[in-house]
Amino acid sequence: MTMDLRLTRASCLVAICLLGPRFTSAPAAEHSRVGPTSQATPAASYTLTPVTHGMQLKTPDDRVVLEYMTNKPADVPLTSPSVACFHPVNTPSGEPVTAIAPDDHPHHRGMYLAWHDAEFRQPLDASKGGPHAPLFGWNITKVDFWGWGVYAPREGRLIRTTDVKLLGADANHAEIEIHNDWIVGKRKMLDETTVATVVERDGVYVIDLSFRVAPLVDYRLNKQSFSGFNFQARKDGESYFTNADGIVDLRNPHYSVPELNWPPSPWYGYVIKVPSGKTAGAAVIDHPQNPPSTWHNSRSLWMLNPVIAALGPLTIPADEPLTLRYRVVVHDGPTPTEVVQKLADEWRARN
């Protein structure tokens, strides 16, 4: 199941600043250019700028929407070899909703894409085995880019960010493109291209995500109850999950039994009352062109996780990239059900 990743550039790239060799920021004012020592920031535009641990997106009125992290903070006990995540992801009032390295799952990290039980498969060359060679087979490399390390090795498995840039921005939206190499040892095994489009509407932030997963050899996802796209929320307060019918009262799933996941649904939400007294949350909206998913939403994990490999194994062939699409709604207060449902209907009607 694949889709072409088609990008439109509403405006030309107008400002470039480097974070390492290929990290660029570009406020969107058509035809303007910024040299190494000049800054020409157009009024009323989203901006993407380098910060200590990655790139930071701000609204035209200077509120931080999110950061994309490319390197590990020294004071964060993240046990995953990879970072490559959106964190923090904030509400319109500036309340962070994501978490990184929670104490009970220190390999989890913000909003990200990875699988914990997978393998790369390369066909054997039977011509080199003589007359008694196997008819067929594979050289198998087991990989855990999620960072748990229980079902497959995580050591020597790294998602390395090579490029983060602003494709276009104006007063109403920003479009970010991210390139990640998925590496085993020193060998690149998969190319990931992520495009995030951000708008503020109906009192919420809407983040549309497209992940193009292009392995260099066949990439098999074994049947698993969790991993894939994940929104790891904070857990420092009373919390609950929601859907179109209100608060969800289903039993928690368990990592050992994929069949206990929550049923397919256009969307689920998460709400938390944080120590400051504020209430905030997020909703993740699935897309019908994604492979069918069940959801690993557990009250002991505080995350929203649609799982494309929960119903059975799935192989992404080397010559057939898979594109996954999700819409994330980040809000202040309880789940704005009518707003989320409207955004879900709109999102799921898109080809």
BELDA-V408959 format. One record per residue. PHI is phi as a letter, one per 40 degrees, with the letter a starting at -180 (none if undefined). OMEGA is omega in degrees with one decimal (999 if undefined). BURIAL is + if it has 16 or more other ideal C-beta (glycine too) atoms within 10 Angstrom, else -. Layout:
phi->(PHI	PHI)
omega->(OMEGA	OMEGA)
burial->(BURIAL	BURIAL)
This chain:
phi->(none	b	a	c	c	b	b	b	b	c	a	c	c	b	a	b	b	c	b	g	c	b	c	b	b	a	c	b	b	c	g	c	b	b	c	c	b	b	b	b	c	c	c	f	a	c	b	b	b	c	b	d	b	i	b	b	b	b	c	d	c	g	c	c	c	a	b	b	c	b	a	c	c	c	c	b	c	c	c	c	c	c	b	f	a	c	a	c	b	b	c	d	c	g	c	c	b	c	b	b	f	d	c	c	a	c	c	c	a	f	b	a	b	a	b	b	b	a	a	c	b	b	c	c	c	c	c	c	b	g	c	b	c	d	c	a	i	b	c	b	b	c	a	b	c	c	h	c	g	c	c	a	c	b	c	g	b	b	c	b	c	b	a	b	a	c	c	a	a	a	c	b	a	b	b	b	b	b	b	b	c	c	b	b	g	b	b	c	b	a	b	b	b	b	b	b	b	b	b	b	a	f	g	b	c	b	b	c	b	b	b	b	b	b	c	c	b	d	b	b	c	c	d	a	c	a	g	h	c	b	b	c	c	c	b	c	i	c	a	a	b	b	a	c	c	h	c	c	b	c	c	c	c	b	c	c	b	d	c	c	c	c	c	d	a	d	a	b	b	b	b	b	c	c	d	c	g	c	b	a	a	a	b	b	b	c	b	c	c	c	d	d	b	b	b	b	b	b	c	c	b	f	a	b	a	c	b	c	b	c	c	i	c	a	b	b	c	c	b	b	d	b	b	b	b	a	b	b	b	b	a	c	g	c	d	c	d	c	c	c	c	c	c	c	c	c	c	c	c	c	c)
omega->(-175.5	174.9	171.6	177.8	-175.5	-175.5	173.0	178.8	-176.9	178.2	-176.4	178.3	-169.3	177.8	-176.3	171.1	-168.8	168.5	-166.0	-170.5	-170.1	179.2	-173.3	172.8	-174.1	168.0	-169.7	168.0	-167.8	175.0	176.8	179.8	-178.1	176.3	-175.3	-175.2	-178.6	174.7	177.1	-175.4	179.5	177.6	171.0	176.4	168.7	179.4	175.6	-174.3	177.7	171.3	-170.4	-172.8	177.9	-178.3	-174.2	177.8	177.8	174.4	176.5	178.3	167.3	172.5	178.9	175.9	-176.1	167.8	169.0	-174.6	-179.9	177.0	-170.2	174.5	-177.5	-175.5	179.2	-175.4	-179.3	-178.3	175.3	173.8	-177.0	171.1	168.9	-176.0	170.8	176.3	-5.1	166.7	-171.0	169.8	177.3	178.1	177.5	-179.7	176.9	179.0	-179.6	175.2	173.8	178.3	174.7	-169.0	-179.2	177.4	-171.0	175.4	178.7	-171.0	170.4	179.8	-169.0	178.4	176.4	175.7	-175.4	-176.6	-174.1	179.0	170.2	-176.1	174.2	-178.9	173.0	172.5	-175.3	-178.1	-178.0	-174.3	-179.9	-173.7	-178.5	179.7	174.9	177.2	178.0	178.3	-176.6	161.1	-171.3	174.5	-178.7	-173.1	171.7	175.1	174.9	174.1	179.6	175.8	-178.6	-178.0	179.8	-178.8	171.5	179.7	-179.1	176.6	-170.5	167.9	-175.2	179.4	-179.2	-174.7	170.9	-177.6	177.4	178.9	-179.5	178.6	172.6	-177.9	-171.8	-175.5	169.3	178.2	-176.2	174.2	-177.3	174.6	177.5	171.0	175.1	-166.2	169.8	-172.8	176.8	-174.1	173.9	-177.9	-174.5	176.7	178.2	172.9	-179.2	173.7	178.7	176.0	-172.9	172.5	171.0	-179.1	177.6	177.3	-178.3	166.7	176.4	-178.7	177.9	-173.7	173.2	179.1	175.0	-175.2	-173.6	179.4	176.8	169.9	-177.7	-177.7	-176.5	172.2	176.5	178.0	-175.0	-174.4	-177.5	179.7	-166.8	176.2	-176.6	170.0	179.4	-177.0	174.9	-172.7	-172.1	178.9	176.5	-174.3	176.8	178.0	-178.5	166.3	-175.5	-178.8	179.9	-178.9	-178.1	-176.8	178.9	173.7	176.1	169.1	176.8	-172.9	-175.6	-174.0	-179.7	-177.9	178.5	176.7	175.6	-173.6	175.5	179.8	175.9	179.4	167.2	178.6	177.9	-178.1	178.5	170.7	-172.5	-175.5	179.1	-176.4	178.2	171.0	-177.7	179.5	179.6	173.1	175.4	-178.1	178.0	176.2	-175.6	177.7	170.7	171.2	179.7	-175.0	159.0	-169.4	176.2	179.7	-176.8	178.4	175.4	178.7	175.8	-178.1	175.1	-168.1	171.2	-168.6	-177.0	-178.9	-178.6	-178.4	-179.8	-180.0	-177.8	178.9	173.2	-177.6	-178.7	-177.0	179.8	-180.0	177.7	174.8	176.6	-176.8	177.5	172.2	179.6	179.4	-177.2	-168.5	165.3	177.9	177.3	178.0	175.0	-166.4	-178.0	179.0	-179.0	180.0	176.9	179.3	177.4	178.9	179.5	-177.3	-174.3	175.8	-179.6	175.0	999)
burial->(-	-	+	-	+	-	-	-	-	-	+	-	+	+	+	-	-	-	+	-	-	-	+	+	+	+	+	+	+	-	-	-	-	+	-	-	-	-	-	-	-	+	-	-	+	+	+	+	+	+	-	-	+	+	+	+	+	+	+	+	-	-	-	-	+	+	+	+	+	+	-	+	-	-	-	-	-	+	-	+	+	+	+	+	+	+	+	+	+	+	+	+	-	-	+	+	+	+	+	+	+	+	-	-	+	-	+	+	+	+	+	+	+	+	+	+	+	+	+	+	+	-	-	-	-	-	-	-	-	-	-	-	-	-	-	-	-	-	-	-	+	-	+	+	+	+	+	+	+	-	+	+	-	+	-	-	+	+	+	-	+	+	+	+	+	+	+	+	+	+	-	-	+	+	+	+	+	+	+	+	+	+	+	+	-	-	-	-	+	+	+	+	+	+	+	+	+	+	+	+	-	-	-	+	+	+	+	+	+	+	+	+	+	+	+	-	-	+	+	+	+	+	-	+	+	+	+	+	+	+	+	+	+	+	+	-	+	-	+	+	+	+	+	+	-	-	-	+	-	-	-	-	+	-	+	-	-	+	-	+	+	+	-	-	+	+	+	+	+	+	+	+	+	+	-	-	-	-	+	+	+	+	+	+	+	+	+	-	-	+	+	-	+	+	+	+	+	+	-	-	+	+	+	+	+	+	+	+	+	+	+	-	-	+	-	+	-	+	-	-	+	+	+	+	+	+	+	+	+	+	+	+	-	+	+	+	+	-	+	+	+	-	+	+	-	-	+	+	-	-	-)
